[in-house]
Amino acid sequence: MTADDWRRVLDHAHAAGVTGVQLTGGEVTMHPEAPALVEYASRLGLKVEVYSNLVHMTHRPGGRRKSLVRERKINAYLGHISPPLLWDVEAEDWLILGFEVVEGRAADFTPDSTDLPLVMDALAQVGRLPLPEIARNWAETRWDRFASDTSEAELFQGDSLLYTDINPDNMMVQGRRVKVLDWAWPTRGAGFIDPALLVVQLIASGHSPASAEKWAAQLAAWRRADPRAIDAFAVANLRMSVAFSERKPDEDWLKSMVTACRSWTDYRGVTPSAAAASALPCTGCAGSTVRFSQRITPPR
């Protein structure tokens, strides 16, 4: 599509009542008309967000584009939990999703935060979402290769719709409710995985492991879970965080993730040795491309 084509898309979006756009790709900064299009959208009065990895992803399998395709497909099944998808445009190396703008602020996950009950209510609603047929083939496999063996990896399987991107930035507080943003990697798996990811985020935000698990216990999927499955996942998540921290040793947020994960496994009495925590993926476990997106917001 030409720059004029994109201007017409922006014109139509503005005329339809859209108040904001997100530009992603591919790599937005690789497009020669990107600055002009951002300026054009701004002149229309649209709120503009640009997602950039400073990497051109043309024809790359998987990655951000694949996650956007999933986000487009799942949106219709989320109801009022997430902002509705208003429009989308796909051409060549570009995919743009236009969502309803959410005015609010990121949730505060710290121990005394009054946002926590709102977050729990939103996650309880997520946990009650039925698994749509389109998600049947989205089996969760990212943690399998960090499990101790195939029998542990099987504990991560299930028929629940998983969100898997719990962090304060994705929980948008609007008055007395929370919108759950960025459904870029929904999967099908064991229902306790989302509460388990919440536990790690709460620990990273200053909670003790006991406090974090007490909050997670408000979610039905956590209460139903086999403690052995939670133990296995906690260890696999630690191994995953160690692997990514070793790959990017200058990233402080990854070090924070390792610290939070290890605090949790220490509390549960399942922390592996340093060598085991850095071990190679288990033999026979399903291989997968891991999209590691558990961001950390330091305690305020």
C-alpha positions in Angstrom: 0.0 0.0 0.0 1.2 3.5 -0.8 1.3 6.4 1.7 -1.9 7.8 0.1 -3.6 4.5 0.7 -2.7 4.6 4.4 -3.9 8.2 4.6 -7.2 7.1 3.3 -7.3 4.3 5.9 -6.7 6.9 8.6 -9.3 9.2 7.1 -11.9 6.3 7.2 -10.9 5.4 10.7 -11.3 9.0 11.9 -14.7 9.3 10.1 -15.8 6.1 11.8 -15.2 7.6 15.3 -11.8 6.0 16.0 -9.9 8.1 18.5 -6.5 6.4 18.4 -4.3 4.1 16.3 -1.4 1.8 17.0 1.3 1.5 14.3 3.2 -1.8 14.3 4.5 -4.3 11.8 6.9 -5.4 10.5 9.1 -2.7 11.7 7.4 0.7 11.6 10.7 2.7 11.4 11.7 0.9 8.2 8.8 2.5 6.3 10.0 5.7 4.5 6.7 7.4 5.1 6.3 6.5 8.7 7.1 10.0 10.1 4.7 11.6 7.7 1.9 9.1 8.5 2.4 9.7 12.2 2.2 13.4 11.7 -0.9 13.0 9.5 -2.7 10.9 12.1 -1.9 13.4 14.7 -3.3 16.3 12.6 -6.5 14.3 12.4 -6.6 14.4 16.2 -5.9 10.7 16.6 -3.9 9.4 19.6 -0.9 7.6 18.0 1.1 4.8 19.5 4.1 3.3 17.6 5.5 -0.1 18.5 9.1 -0.6 17.4 11.7 -3.3 18.0 14.2 -1.5 15.7 14.2 -4.8 13.8 12.6 -5.4 10.4 10.5 -8.5 10.6 9.5 -9.0 7.0 8.7 -12.6 6.2 10.0 -13.7 9.6 8.0 -16.7 10.8 6.1 -16.4 14.1 7.2 -13.4 16.2 5.2 -10.2 16.6 3.1 -10.6 13.5 1.8 -14.1 14.5 0.9 -12.8 17.9 -1.1 -9.9 16.3 -3.0 -12.4 14.2 -4.0 -14.3 17.4 -4.9 -11.1 19.1 -7.2 -10.2 16.1 -8.9 -13.6 16.3 -9.4 -13.8 20.0 -10.8 -10.3 20.5 -14.4 -11.2 19.6 -14.5 -13.8 22.4 -13.4 -11.4 25.2 -16.5 -9.4 25.8 -16.1 -6.4 28.0 -12.9 -7.7 29.6 -10.7 -6.2 26.8 -11.1 -3.2 24.5 -13.0 -4.2 21.3 -11.2 -4.4 18.0 -12.7 -1.6 15.8 -10.9 -2.3 12.6 -7.8 -4.0 11.1 -5.8 -3.6 7.9 -3.4 -6.2 6.5 -1.2 -5.8 3.4 2.2 -7.2 2.4 4.4 -6.9 5.5 2.0 -4.8 7.6 -0.8 -5.6 10.0 -2.5 -2.8 11.9 -5.2 -3.4 14.6 -7.4 -0.5 15.7 -8.8 -0.9 19.2 -11.0 1.3 21.2 -8.9 3.7 23.2 -8.7 2.9 26.9 -8.3 6.0 29.2 -6.9 5.0 32.5 -3.6 4.1 34.3 -1.5 1.0 34.8 -2.5 -1.0 37.9 -0.4 -0.9 41.0 0.6 -4.4 42.1 2.4 -3.3 45.4 1.2 -4.9 48.7 -0.9 -2.1 50.0 -2.5 -1.1 46.6 -6.2 -0.6 46.4 -6.0 -1.8 42.8 -5.4 -5.4 43.7 -9.1 -6.4 44.3 -9.9 -4.9 40.9 -7.1 -6.8 39.3 -8.3 -10.0 40.9 -11.9 -9.4 39.7 -10.7 -8.9 36.2 -8.5 -12.1 36.3 -11.4 -14.1 37.7 -13.5 -13.0 34.7 -10.6 -14.1 32.4 -10.6 -17.4 34.2 -14.3 -17.9 33.4 -14.0 -17.3 29.7 -14.8 -20.4 27.7 -12.3 -21.8 25.3 -13.3 -20.8 21.8 -12.9 -23.3 19.0 -10.3 -21.1 17.3 -8.0 -21.6 20.3 -8.1 -25.4 20.2 -4.9 -25.6 18.3 -3.1 -23.0 20.4 -1.7 -25.5 22.9 0.6 -23.9 25.5 4.1 -25.3 25.0 6.5 -22.5 26.0 7.4 -24.0 29.4 7.5 -27.6 28.3 11.2 -27.5 27.4 12.1 -26.2 30.8 10.3 -28.9 32.7 12.3 -31.7 34.3 10.7 -34.4 32.1 7.8 -35.0 29.9 5.5 -36.1 32.7 5.9 -32.6 34.3 5.4 -30.9 31.0 2.1 -32.7 30.7 0.9 -31.0 33.9 0.9 -27.7 32.0 -1.7 -29.0 29.5 -5.4 -28.4 29.8 -8.4 -26.9 28.1 -8.5 -23.4 29.7 -8.1 -20.2 27.7 -4.9 -18.6 29.0 -4.0 -14.9 28.8 -0.3 -15.4 29.8 0.8 -11.7 29.8 -0.1 -10.6 33.3 1.8 -7.5 34.3 0.8 -4.0 35.7 1.1 -2.3 32.4 -1.5 -4.6 30.8 -4.0 -4.1 33.7 -5.6 -0.7 32.9 -7.5 0.8 35.8 -10.7 2.7 34.8 -12.5 3.9 37.9 -13.6 0.8 39.7 -12.8 -1.7 37.0 -9.8 -3.1 35.1 -9.5 -3.7 31.4 -7.1 -6.5 30.4 -5.0 -5.3 27.5 -2.6 -6.9 25.0 -4.0 -10.4 24.2 -1.1 -11.0 21.9 -0.4 -14.6 22.9 -3.5 -16.4 24.2 -3.1 -20.2 24.5 -4.9 -23.3 25.6 -3.5 -24.9 28.7 -3.8 -25.6 32.4 -5.9 -23.0 34.1 -3.5 -22.5 37.0 -0.8 -21.0 34.7 -2.3 -17.5 34.7 -2.6 -17.4 38.6 1.0 -18.7 38.8 2.2 -15.9 36.5 0.4 -13.4 38.8 2.2 -14.8 41.8 5.6 -14.0 40.2 4.5 -10.5 39.3 3.3 -9.8 42.8 6.5 -11.1 44.3 8.4 -8.8 41.9 6.2 -5.9 43.1 7.2 -6.4 46.7 4.9 -9.1 48.1 6.1 -12.1 50.1 5.5 -15.4 48.3 2.9 -16.2 51.0 1.1 -13.0 50.3 1.3 -13.5 46.6 -0.2 -17.0 46.9 -2.9 -15.8 49.1 -4.0 -13.4 46.4 -3.8 -16.2 43.8 -6.0 -18.4 46.0 -8.9 -16.1 45.2 -8.9 -17.6 41.7 -10.7 -20.8 41.1 -8.1 -22.3 38.8 -5.5 -22.0 41.5 -7.6 -23.6 44.1 -8.4 -26.5 41.8 -4.7 -27.1 40.8 -2.6 -30.0 41.9 0.2 -28.6 44.1 2.7 -30.8 42.3 1.7 -29.1 39.0 2.3 -25.7 40.6 5.7 -26.8 41.9 6.7 -28.1 38.5 5.6 -24.9 36.8 7.4 -22.7 39.4 10.7 -24.6 38.6 10.1 -24.4 34.9 9.5 -20.7 35.1 12.7 -20.2 37.1 14.6 -22.1 34.4 13.0 -20.0 31.7 13.9 -16.8 33.4 17.5 -17.9 34.0 17.9 -18.9 30.4 16.7 -15.5 29.2 18.8 -13.7 31.8 21.9 -15.5 30.7 21.1 -14.7 27.1 20.8 -11.0 27.9 22.9 -10.4 30.9 22.7 -6.6 30.7 18.9 -6.6 31.1 18.1 -5.7 34.8 14.4 -6.6 34.5 15.4 -10.2 33.6 17.6 -10.4 36.7 14.6 -9.1 38.7 12.5 -11.9 37.2 15.1 -14.5 38.2 15.0 -13.1 41.8 11.2 -13.3 41.9 11.0 -16.8 40.5 13.7 -18.1 42.9 12.0 -16.5 45.9 8.9 -18.4 45.0 10.6 -21.7 44.5 12.5 -21.2 47.8 9.2 -20.7 49.5 7.7 -23.8 48.0 10.9 -25.8 48.7 11.5 -26.8 45.1 14.4 -24.6 44.1 16.8 -26.6 41.9 20.6 -26.4 42.2 22.3 -23.6 40.2 23.4 -26.2 37.7 19.9 -27.6 37.4 18.4 -24.2 37.1 20.6 -23.5 34.1 20.1 -27.0 32.6 19.3 -27.6 29.0 15.7 -28.3 28.1 14.4 -31.8 29.0 14.9 -34.6 26.6 11.6 -35.5 24.9 9.8 -32.3 25.8 8.1 -30.5 23.0 10.2 -27.8 21.5 8.7 -24.4 20.9 9.5 -20.8 20.2 9.4 -19.0 23.5 7.9 -15.5 23.6 9.0 -14.2 26.9 6.9 -11.2 27.9 6.7 -11.2 31.7 7.6 -7.6 32.3 8.5 -6.4 35.7 7.4 -3.1 37.4 9.6 -2.5 40.3 8.0 -1.7 43.7 7.1 2.0 44.0 
